[in-house]
Amino acid sequence: MVNYNEEDGLNSSYTYRFSQDNNGLIWIGSDNGLFRFDGKEFKQYTKKNGLKNIEVLSCFPLSNGEIFISPFLSDYAFLKDGKIINSDVNKELKKIHFNYNPNVYIQNNNLYLYTSYNPEAIYVYSNGKISTIPLFIKNGNPSGMYYAFNLDLASNLMYFVDENAKKNIEAYNIITHKRTVCNISLEKNTPAYSKGNFYIFRHNNKVEVYKLYNSFYFKKIQSFSVRENIHQIIIDKNYRVWLCLEQGGALYFKHSLLDNVNLSHPIKFLDKYIINDIMVDRDNNTWFSTRNNGIYFITEKALNNYIHLPVSNNTDYITAIEKNGNTIFLGYNEAKSGIYHANTITDLVFEKDRKIEHKAIFSEGNTTIFGLTGSLIHYNTTSKKSSF
């Protein structure tokens, strides 16, 4: 797994949401501006480039090449032809204001934004212009608290639940304003996550997976509980589920929701790091944004190797290997190695999180030499001591 941080030009503490544009470029929101990564270098956009607020939570590439930027505190902007257009330049952007971070739905060049809590309108951004679709969900109950958790423009339906009463989910038609009661209810303070026709509801540490049929019928597929507190659930582009944990790490379920089978026993990644977002790019490589540790990247091949290896603690990509009797020495793509013996891998950490990789390993008798980029390490298999 590769780590990119300040040494590589990612000059930020917190990284937030990922996105990928039509040219394959990776975009990263952070507490120190917006970053673009082309596979080699990071380009940073800050106040000097036109951002009014450098705390960028996310951005959304549109099919016309624009990048719509969603910073903290509703200071919206967009990137067009390499230049950031903020609300001082384009007054239309001042029309958008939320008290909460909005949900976003993208359809070609159009961006639909709405708040989850008591939404009164949907803001539509298109080619520098803002229009609104009024909502009347609170009609008849002005003191109500409604939680809207998905917008499906194919059917013009917004799904919401009454937070003040134990009522079923309702589907609200944003054109006709008709409300249709669905077949299930939610506990209060139950975050919802969705992709396509799949919905995941989380109440405390209990997770329930549903599939929506005919716009109004939710069928439960599976439910389970985890021991650790969850702060984020992500359904990636391949409909695989990731649970980001409050104390660090992410649980990954290797079966897709499209497989129509129960989710497998999860595999844990990056258990020492708080993960804010996970994205699978168009080449099926996986990206992790973290708190205070930059971003991590793992190729599809390396991830699959890790998932299918019988030894669960072999967590890194192997770049060198050597045999000595019944012991196998493994060199990874960082300053860390492993000793494989009796179906168990024991880790050797030479320099924590340093991104130098193993080029070769020599081992004979009680002497093992690990050849890394820029350094050699001697390891005595009898004394268990190492030296540079």
N, C-alpha and C positions, 0 to 999 in steps of 0.2 A: 504494500500500500504506500502511495506517495503522499507526502505532506507538503503543501505550499503555504508559506507564511511570509512574515515581513522580509526575511532574507531574499525572497523571490520577487518582491515588489508588491505583495499583498499587505499594504500598510494599514492594518486595522486590528482591533481587538475582537469585536463580535462580527461574525458573518451570518447573514440571514438567508433569504430565499435565492435559489438558483433559477435561471431560465436559459434557454438555448435558442438562437435565432435561425433563420433559414440558411445562413451561411455556415452554421456549425459553431459560431462563437458562443462562449459561455459568459453569462452575465451574472454578477454576484452583488447583492445588496449588502451593505455593511454599516457600521457605526462611523465610518470615515469616508463616506461617499460611495459611488457606484464604480464597480470594477468590470472590465472586459478582459477576457483571457482567450488568446488565440492558439493556445497549446505551447507557446514558448514564453510570451511576455504578458504582463498585466498592464493595462492602461487604466488610470484612475481619473474619475470625474468628481470634482469638488466644487466649492463655492466660486473659485476662480474660473471655472468652466461654465458657471451659470446656475448651479444648484443653490436654492435659498435655504435648504436644510440638508445637511450632509448625512443625516441619519436615514439612509435609504433602506426601506424594509424589503422592497421587491421591485421588479420591473417586468414589463410584458411586451415582448417583440410582436409586432403586427405584420401582416402579410405584405404591406406596402413598404416595409423596411424601417418604419418608425419604432422607437423603443419608448413605451409609456413608462414613466418613472413614478413610483409611489413612495414618497418619503414619509417620515413621521410628521404629525401635525398638519396633514392635508396640504402641504406645499407641493402640489403636483407640477410635473414638468414632462416634456418629451424630448427625445433625441432625434433629430432629423438632419440628414446630410452631414453628420459629424458634429452638429452644434446642439447645445441644450437650449430649449425654448421654455422659459419659466413663465409664471403668471404675470410678471411685470411686462413681459414682451407680448404674451397672448392673454388678454383679459378674460377670455372664455374660461380659462382654467380656474378663475376665482369663483365660478359658479358652483364648483364642487366643494362641499364641506361635510365632514363627518365628525361625530364625537367618538367613534370607534374606528379601528382599522377596517376598511371595507372588504367585502368579498368581490371577486372579479370573475367575469365570464367573457371569454373572447370568441368572437365570430368574425372571421376574415379581418377587415380593417376596423371593425367596431369593437369597442370595449364597454362592457356594462358593469357599473359599480353600484353596490348597495351595502348598507350596513346590516349586520345580523340582528340588531336589537331595534325593534319598533321601526322598521323601514317605512319611510313616507314617500320615497321616490327612488327610481332607478336612474342614475346618470349615465348617459350614452356619449362616449367620446368617439369622434370619427373625423379624421383629417383636420385636426385642430379646432373642431367645433364641438360644443356641448349641447345636448338636448336632454329632456327629462321625460320619463314615463311615470305619471303619478300613481301612487298606490293608496288604497283605502282599506287596508287591513283592519285598522282600529275603529272603523265605523260601528257605532253602537256601543263601543266600550273604550272611551277615550283614556281611561286610567289603566288599561290592560298593559301587560308586558309580553311582547311577542318575540320569539326567537326564530328568525328565518335562516334556514341552513342549506338551501340549494335553489338554484334558478335553472330551469330547463327551457331554453328558447325554442327547442323543436316542438314542444307542446304548449309554450307560453305559460308554463306553470311555475309558481314559486311555492316551495314547501315550508311550512312554519308550524310552530306549536305554541300554545298559550302557556307561559311560564307561571302564571298565577293560579292555574286550576288544572286538575288532572283530566285533561281532554285528549282526544285523539289528534294525531297529525292532520292538518288540513292542506289541501292543494288549492292555491289561489291563482285564477287566470288573470294575468296582468293586462289583458285586452278587454275581456268581458266583465271582469271583477267578480266572477262566479266563484264561490267557495265550495269545495267538495271534501267531505270528511273521509279520511283514509281508515284503514282497519286496525292500526296500532296506536298506542300512546307512548309517551316518554316520561321518565322521571324528571323532576326539576333539575336544572343545571346539568344536562346531559349533552356534551358536545357531539356534533355530528360531522362525519367526513364522508365524501362521496366521490365516485368516479363512474361515469356511465350509469348503468342501472343498479350499481352496488352501493350500499350505504353501511357505514359502520357507526354505531352509537356506543359511547363510553360513559358509564356511570361509575365514578370512583375507579376501581381497578378491574371492573367487569366490562368485557368487550362483547358486543353482539353484532353479528354480520347478517345483513338482509339483502335480498334482491327484490327490486320493484318490478311488478308486472302490471301492464295495462294502465300505467300512470297513477293508480290509486291503491294497489294491493301490495303490501310488503310481506314477503315470505322470509322467515328466519332460516338462515343456512347453518349457522353455528354460533355458539356462545362459549366463552372461556374467561378465566380470571388469571391475572399475573400478580406476582408477589410485590413487584416494585411499582411505584407511582409513575404514571404515564403523563407526559406533558405535550405530546404531539403524536398523531397517527398520520401516516402517509401511504397512499395507494399509488404506486409508481406507474409508469406508462405501460408496463406489462401486467398490470393488475395484481402485483405482488404487494403484500402488506408489510410495513415497517412500523414498529412501536418505538418511539424515542422516549427514553426514561429520564425522570427528573434527576436521578443521582448519577447519570452517565451511561452511555452506550445506547445501542439500538438493537431490538429483537427483529430478526428477519425470518419470514415464513417463505420457504422456497417454492411452495405450490401457488400457482396463480388462482385468483378467484374465478377465472374462466375455466379452470379444470373441473369444476363441479365436484370437488372432493373436500373433505375436512382439511383445514390448514394443518400443516405438519408441525412437529415440535420445533420451536424457533431456535435460531442460531444467533449468538450475540456478537456484535461488532463494536469495536472502539469503546470498551467498557469504562475507560478512564476519562472520557470526554463527554461534555454536554453537547448534544447534537441538535441544531436548530432546524435543519432541512436536509432532505435527501433527494437527489435527482438522478434518474437513469437517462443518459443522453441517447442520441439517435443511433449510436454505435453500441449501445447496451453496456457502456461503462458507467460506473456508479460514483457519484460525488456526494460528499458529506460536508456541510458547513457546521462550524463549532463555535463555542464560546471560548475565546482566549487562545485558541490553538490553530487558527487558520482554517484551511480546507483540506480534506483528504480525498484521494482519488484511487480507485481500484479498477483494473480492467475486467472485462467480462470473463476472460480466461482464468485470471487469478481468483476471482470470486467463485467461479464454478469449481476450481481445484480445491479451494478451501472448504466449500460446502460438502464436497464428496469425499474428502480425506477422512479415513477412519480415526485419525488422531486429532482430537478437537483443539488442542492448544497450538497447532501449527498455523499461526495466524498471518504469516507474511509470505511474500513472494520469493521463491527460492531462485538464486542466481548462480550458486556454485554448490558442488557436492563432492564428498570424498569418503572412501571406505577405509576402515582400519579394523581388521578382525571382524567382530560381530557388532561393531559400532559404525554408524554413519554420521558424518558431520555435514550440517546444512549451513549454507551462507545465504543471507537474505539481502534484500535491496535497501538495507540500512545497517547501522553499526550494531548488529545483533545476529547471533547465530543460534543453532540448535544442535543438540546431541541426540540422535535417534538410537534408542537401544531398548530391546524387550518391549516393542510396540508403544514406547513412551518417548516423548520429546521433552528434553530439559533445555530451557532457554539460557543462553549466555548473552548478557547485555553488556556491551563494551562502552558505548556512549548513547545515552537515552535520546531517542527521537532525532539522531543525526542522520541526514540523508546521504550517506556514502554507501555504496553497494560493494558486495563481495565480487571479486574478479576470479579468485582461485583459492583452493585449500590444499595444503600438503599435510599428510599425517602418517607418522611411522613411529612405532614404539610408544613412548609416552609423550612424544612431541607432536604438536599440531600447530601449523602456521596458517593463519587466516590472512589472505591478501585482499585488502580493501582499497578502494579508490583513495590514494594519498597516504596510506599507512599500512604497516604490517603488525600483526598481533601474534605473539607467541603464547601458547596455552599448554600447560603441563597437565596431562590427564591424571597423573597420580596425586599431585598436590592441589589440583583444581585452581591454580593461580594463573593469571594472565598478565602480560606486560607488553607495552608498545615497543 
